[in-house]
Amino acid sequence: MISDRFDRAALPSPTKYFAEIGNPLRGRGSWRNALCPFHRDTKPSLRVKADTGAFRCMVCGARGGDVLAFHMQRTGKKFANAAGDLGAWT
């Protein structure tokens, strides 16, 4: 029997993920900035933790704990499909 499972270690790094979707992280340090895709943003208001992908928009309040949560919100996909998109569902 083949079982599906989630592999957190297979998630892309936040820096790589945001660069690949055309919204690179800016700045230095553990928290970096990006444009928020959840509202009309002209100045980077999305704060992203570079090592975990935790994020929070300082304008619209969108937030989550990792790259997967961001991808789910951005695409509207459910957990397994979003994890599959990111190569973390085997």
Buried (B, 14 or more C-beta within 10 A) or exposed (E): EEEEEBEEEEBBEBBEBBEEBEBBBEEEEEBBBBBBBBEEBEEBBBBBBBEBBBBBBEEBEBBBEBBBBBBBBBEEBEEEEBBBBBEBBE
